[in-house]
């Protein structure tokens, strides 16, 4: 394989933005028929490098070579014509158009009279959707799809072209386990056809499952390329962040305070039924299950975003009825949502304003907001959460994923909750920031917060939780203490296998 000529090579790529050298002489290559993983912390330069490759950015220095031929990617269309296809991490779909219209946007097949040939369009798109095992059709409006299904539309769009190199940027961030299997099958088919794959992900288990080689960037510089079969997670982590990480599981003290939350027989239509559990002060309760098991819907119901159809909620030993997020906040509940960019942040606003947004009405001095009070709150949570931003004036959209997540957490901690719900706390975050968030969750519990963590990552749930609640199809199937839970019994529980069946 080492003698194979690269399908594409980047040499000495430099990319600067005002005040920032995002890429500093980076080399990278991908061979035909290989999956080359590109790894690094948020802000390391991975996405910037791929945007240079895809013609979205022009490098200040360096060159792109296709089969040893210097090539200028002036724009994404030219990159596509050169066989380079980028599947974006951020969804770039037109919500009001159909799946078919999105997939062939700008390239809709036409009849001899110039009208769109809907039959040809539907046939082409139907074939691609069938290959991806999608359960929606070409005429479905994209706005009606879940985030995971929208991601499959992005992937389908890339498969309409015969690419020399296909870049997958965090493709599984929103996919179910079943959808991941389909995606990996598609990647292996492309690989067998001689297509070079660049695969960007923070998920180590995916990297070691799908890749042939791994290249690591740190702070915009090239740190090395490893053969996947000859390395391990610790070596990759050392290259990424310059240190090893502690992956040990949380050892629960088992000593908690008073009951903060008591849920009895809670139901919400067909989303979840007869759910009962409690959370004490100083305790982290983890919810784990397949996508669609009802975990997020329970959080949204506790936060007043959904109306329960049965059951009761008690906070601090008092029955409560929560009809809106404002009532949830007034009762001491805060929710860090699963999608920080769509649900948790205003990306065009600065760090200070994002953190103080829920309480800005309480910081007025006459008709004006007190600037000093806002800055004081930002400074407090910047220091407490170790938020890395040049100043409070920095736009949140320019921060790394880990620092964006800390801004969301800081915003809701500033509301002084007794119960903090964190949904997918480390989605799309690098391993270094992920460890920081895990430590932060444990520290919050030690400070007396009652914490609910919802995650699709089993290692995360096992590491941070004092108790784990497993869900399957809208119902709680098992509840484990930290001492009882392990990967085997947790997988059985989220698959609908009861404790008695597992024992048998």
BAKOL-738699 format. One record per residue (C-alpha): x, y, z; residue in one letter. Coordinates in steps of 0.1 Angstrom, whole numbers, padded with zeros to 4 digits, always signed. Layout:
<nodes>
XYZA;...
</nodes>
This chain:
<nodes>
+0000+0000+0000X;+0029+0024+0008X;+0040+0022-0029X;+0006+0034-0042X;+0006+0069-0057X;-0016+0092-0037X;-0050+0101-0052X;-0045+0136-0037X;-0019+0154-0017X;-0017+0187+0001X;+0018+0202+0007X;+0028+0229+0030X;-0008+0243+0034X;-0009+0277+0053X;-0042+0294+0060X;-0045+0325+0081X;-0074+0345+0093X;-0072+0379+0110X;-0051+0373+0141X;-0051+0335+0137X;-0028+0311+0118X;-0052+0283+0114X;-0029+0260+0094X;+0009+0262+0095X;+0026+0243+0067X;+0004+0211+0069X;+0010+0181+0047X;-0016+0155+0041X;-0023+0128+0015X;-0050+0101+0008X;-0044+0071-0014X;-0069+0054-0037X;-0089+0028-0018X;-0079+0038+0017X;-0097+0054+0047X;-0074+0080+0061X;-0086+0094+0094X;-0079+0130+0103X;-0079+0137+0140X;-0072+0166+0164X;-0088+0186+0191X;-0115+0212+0182X;-0097+0241+0167X;-0067+0219+0155X;-0074+0228+0119X;-0091+0197+0105X;-0122+0213+0090X;-0102+0243+0078X;-0078+0219+0059X;-0107+0201+0043X;-0124+0234+0033X;-0091+0243+0016X;-0093+0210-0002X;-0129+0215-0012X;-0123+0250-0026X;-0142+0268+0002X;-0110+0285+0014X;-0080+0295-0006X;-0046+0287+0010X;-0021+0315+0017X;+0007+0291+0009X;+0011+0256-0003X;-0004+0235-0031X;-0029+0208-0038X;-0017+0179-0061X;-0041+0155-0078X;-0020+0125-0091X;+0011+0147-0088X;-0006+0175-0109X;-0008+0209-0091X;-0044+0219-0090X;-0062+0251-0079X;-0095+0245-0062X;-0110+0280-0069X;-0145+0270-0055X;-0165+0240-0044X;-0179+0234-0079X;-0143+0232-0093X;-0133+0209-0065X;-0163+0186-0073X;-0153+0186-0110X;-0119+0174-0098X;-0135+0146-0079X;-0134+0160-0044X;-0166+0158-0024X;-0171+0171+0011X;-0199+0159+0033X;-0203+0188+0058X;-0205+0184+0096X;-0229+0212+0097X;-0262+0205+0078X;-0266+0227+0047X;-0300+0217+0035X;-0330+0237+0022X;-0357+0228+0047X;-0386+0237+0025X;-0375+0216-0005X;-0379+0178-0009X;-0352+0152-0003X;-0348+0148-0041X;-0345+0186-0047X;-0319+0189-0020X;-0298+0160-0033X;-0297+0173-0069X;-0299+0210-0061X;-0285+0230-0090X;-0283+0198-0112X;-0320+0188-0115X;-0326+0166-0146X;-0345+0184-0173X;-0368+0173-0201X;-0363+0184-0237X;-0386+0213-0230X;-0365+0225-0200X;-0389+0213-0173X;-0377+0192-0143X;-0380+0155-0152X;-0395+0143-0119X;-0396+0106-0128X;-0359+0105-0136X;-0352+0125-0104X;-0373+0102-0082X;-0358+0071-0098X;-0322+0083-0092X;-0328+0095-0057X;-0349+0063-0048X;-0319+0042-0058X;-0295+0061-0035X;-0320+0062-0006X;-0325+0024-0009X;-0287+0019-0008X;-0286+0039+0025X;-0316+0019+0039X;-0335+0052+0044X;-0372+0049+0054X;-0382+0081+0037X;-0389+0089+0000X;-0376+0114-0026X;-0407+0136-0022X;-0404+0140+0016X;-0399+0176+0028X;-0365+0178+0045X;-0379+0200+0072X;-0400+0171+0085X;-0369+0148+0090X;-0350+0143+0122X;-0314+0155+0125X;-0302+0119+0119X;-0322+0115+0087X;-0311+0149+0075X;-0275+0137+0079X;-0283+0107+0057X;-0296+0132+0030X;-0262+0150+0032X;-0245+0116+0027X;-0269+0107-0002X;-0260+0140-0019X;-0224+0130-0020X;-0231+0097-0036X;-0246+0113-0067X;-0211+0120-0080X;-0183+0097-0088X;-0156+0111-0065X;-0119+0106-0065X;-0118+0116-0028X;-0148+0118-0004X;-0144+0137+0029X;-0167+0127+0058X;-0166+0154+0085X;-0182+0139+0117X;-0207+0119+0097X;-0221+0098+0126X;-0226+0126+0151X;-0264+0123+0148X;-0268+0088+0134X;-0283+0057+0151X;-0262+0026+0155X;-0281+0009+0126X;-0274+0040+0104X;-0237+0038+0113X;-0235+0002+0101X;-0251+0013+0068X;-0227+0042+0065X;-0197+0020+0071X;-0209-0004+0045X;-0212+0025+0020X;-0176+0036+0029X;-0163+0001+0024X;-0180+0000-0010X;-0164+0033-0020X;-0131+0020-0008X;-0134-0012-0028X;-0141+0010-0059X;-0107+0028-0054X;-0121+0060-0039X;-0099+0077-0013X;-0118+0085+0020X;-0109+0112+0045X;-0127+0104+0077X;-0129+0131+0105X;-0143+0120+0139X;-0137+0124+0176X;-0149+0089+0182X;-0119+0066+0187X;-0139+0034+0184X;-0150+0045+0149X;-0115+0055+0138X;-0101+0021+0148X;-0130+0003+0131X;-0130+0020+0098X;-0096+0036+0091X;-0063+0024+0075X;-0041+0054+0086X;-0045+0082+0110X;-0030+0117+0107X;-0031+0140+0137X;-0031+0178+0137X;-0025+0200+0168X;-0028+0238+0168X;-0028+0239+0130X;+0004+0219+0126X;+0011+0184+0114X;+0020+0160+0142X;+0023+0127+0125X;+0007+0099+0105X;+0002+0064+0121X;-0008+0031+0106X;-0041+0022+0124X;-0033-0015+0129X;+0001-0005+0145X;-0011+0021+0171X;-0035+0025+0199X;-0058+0051+0215X;-0032+0063+0240X;-0006+0070+0213X;-0032+0089+0192X;-0043+0109+0222X;-0007+0118+0231X;-0002+0132+0196X;-0035+0151+0198X;-0032+0168+0232X;+0003+0161+0244X;-0007+0140+0274X;-0025+0108+0283X;-0061+0108+0296X;-0076+0089+0326X;-0103+0067+0311X;-0111+0051+0345X;-0148+0047+0355X;-0164+0068+0382X;-0163+0052+0416X;-0196+0064+0433X;-0194+0074+0469X;-0230+0064+0474X;-0234+0093+0499X;-0260+0117+0485X;-0283+0144+0499X;-0320+0149+0499X;-0343+0139+0471X;-0344+0167+0446X;-0366+0151+0419X;-0392+0123+0422X;-0410+0112+0390X;-0439+0087+0393X;-0457+0070+0364X;-0449+0098+0339X;-0461+0094+0304X;-0462+0115+0273X;-0484+0099+0246X;-0465+0073+0227X;-0431+0089+0233X;-0426+0073+0268X;-0449+0055+0293X;-0450+0049+0330X;-0416+0063+0338X;-0406+0064+0375X;-0372+0074+0390X;-0356+0099+0414X;-0324+0120+0417X;-0308+0131+0449X;-0286+0161+0456X;-0249+0153+0447X;-0259+0124+0424X;-0254+0119+0387X;-0281+0097+0371X;-0273+0086+0336X;-0300+0077+0310X;-0289+0053+0283X;-0308+0038+0253X;-0311+0036+0216X;-0321+0067+0197X;-0359+0070+0200X;-0360+0053+0234X;-0376+0084+0249X;-0347+0098+0269X;-0346+0133+0254X;-0384+0134+0255X;-0384+0129+0293X;-0359+0157+0297X;-0381+0180+0275X;-0411+0171+0296X;-0393+0179+0328X;-0383+0213+0313X;-0418+0222+0302X;-0413+0217+0265X;-0438+0188+0263X;-0470+0182+0282X;-0473+0149+0301X;-0504+0128+0296X;-0501+0110+0330X;-0480+0108+0361X;-0465+0133+0386X;-0434+0153+0392X;-0422+0163+0427X;-0394+0188+0433X;-0379+0192+0468X;-0408+0171+0482X;-0435+0193+0466X;-0458+0184+0437X;-0453+0206+0407X;-0469+0211+0373X;-0445+0224+0347X;-0461+0239+0316X;-0433+0259+0302X;-0395+0264+0304X;-0400+0295+0324X;-0419+0275+0351X;-0391+0249+0350X;-0364+0275+0355X;-0385+0291+0384X;-0386+0256+0400X;-0348+0252+0397X;-0345+0230+0366X;-0320+0238+0338X;-0316+0219+0306X;-0285+0218+0284X;-0300+0206+0251X;-0285+0179+0228X;-0278+0203+0199X;-0258+0232+0213X;-0257+0251+0179X;-0294+0248+0171X;-0309+0248+0206X;-0284+0262+0230X;-0265+0291+0215X;-0270+0322+0194X;-0238+0318+0173X;-0238+0354+0161X;-0238+0368+0197X;-0208+0372+0219X;-0198+0349+0249X;-0211+0373+0276X;-0245+0378+0260X;-0250+0340+0255X;-0243+0333+0291X;-0265+0360+0305X;-0293+0356+0279X;-0319+0338+0302X;-0316+0364+0330X;-0310+0396+0310X;-0344+0409+0322X;-0331+0408+0358X;-0300+0430+0351X;-0316+0462+0339X;-0306+0496+0352X;-0335+0518+0341X;-0342+0511+0304X;-0307+0496+0299X;-0290+0463+0307X;-0262+0466+0333X;-0230+0460+0314X;-0210+0455+0346X;-0234+0429+0359X;-0232+0409+0327X;-0194+0410+0325X;-0192+0399+0362X;-0214+0368+0355X;-0194+0360+0324X;-0161+0363+0342X;-0173+0341+0371X;-0182+0312+0347X;-0153+0317+0324X;-0130+0311+0354X;-0151+0283+0370X;-0155+0264+0337X;-0121+0273+0322X;-0137+0288+0291X;-0110+0296+0265X;-0121+0327+0245X;-0099+0358+0237X;-0124+0382+0253X;-0161+0382+0263X;-0167+0401+0230X;-0157+0370+0210X;-0185+0355+0189X;-0196+0321+0202X;-0196+0308+0166X;-0158+0312+0165X;-0151+0290+0195X;-0142+0253+0196X;-0170+0228+0203X;-0157+0222+0238X;-0158+0259+0247X;-0192+0263+0231X;-0205+0235+0253X;-0190+0252+0284X;-0208+0284+0274X;-0242+0266+0273X;-0235+0249+0307X;-0224+0282+0321X;-0256+0299+0309X;-0277+0274+0328X;-0255+0272+0359X;-0259+0310+0361X;-0297+0304+0367X;-0287+0286+0400X;-0306+0254+0394X;-0309+0225+0419X;-0314+0200+0390X;-0292+0202+0359X;-0302+0180+0329X;-0274+0176+0303X;-0284+0160+0270X;-0255+0145+0249X;-0229+0166+0268X;-0199+0158+0246X;-0214+0154+0211X;-0189+0166+0185X;-0162+0174+0211X;-0126+0162+0210X;-0111+0138+0236X;-0094+0165+0257X;-0125+0187+0260X;-0146+0155+0266X;-0125+0147+0296X;-0129+0183+0309X;-0167+0181+0306X;-0168+0147+0324X;-0147+0161+0352X;-0170+0192+0353X;-0201+0170+0357X;-0185+0151+0386X;-0175+0184+0402X;-0210+0198+0399X;-0223+0167+0417X;-0198+0171+0444X;-0209+0207+0448X;-0245+0195+0456X;-0262+0196+0422X;-0286+0169+0412X;-0276+0159+0377X;-0292+0139+0349X;-0269+0130+0320X;-0284+0116+0287X;-0258+0101+0263X;-0256+0078+0234X;-0220+0069+0243X;-0217+0040+0267X;-0182+0048+0280X;-0194+0083+0289X;-0225+0070+0308X;-0203+0044+0326X;-0177+0070+0335X;-0198+0098+0350X;-0229+0081+0365X;-0237+0070+0400X;-0268+0052+0387X;-0277+0042+0352X;-0313+0040+0339X;-0317+0019+0307X;-0346+0026+0284X;-0362+0007+0255X;-0391+0019+0234X;-0403+0045+0258X;-0400+0024+0290X;-0374+0020+0317X;-0362-0016+0316X;-0334-0017+0342X;-0318+0005+0368X;-0282-0001+0379X;-0259+0013+0405X;-0223+0021+0394X;-0211-0011+0411X;-0236-0033+0392X;-0235-0019+0357X;-0213-0032+0329X;-0213-0032+0291X;-0230-0066+0288X;-0260-0060+0311X;-0264-0024+0298X;-0266-0036+0262X;-0291-0063+0272X;-0313-0038+0290X;-0315-0013+0261X;-0323-0042+0238X;-0355-0050+0257X;-0341-0080+0275X;-0353-0082+0311X;-0331-0090+0341X;-0347-0124+0344X;-0342-0132+0307X;-0306-0121+0310X;-0300-0143+0340X;-0315-0172+0322X;
</nodes>
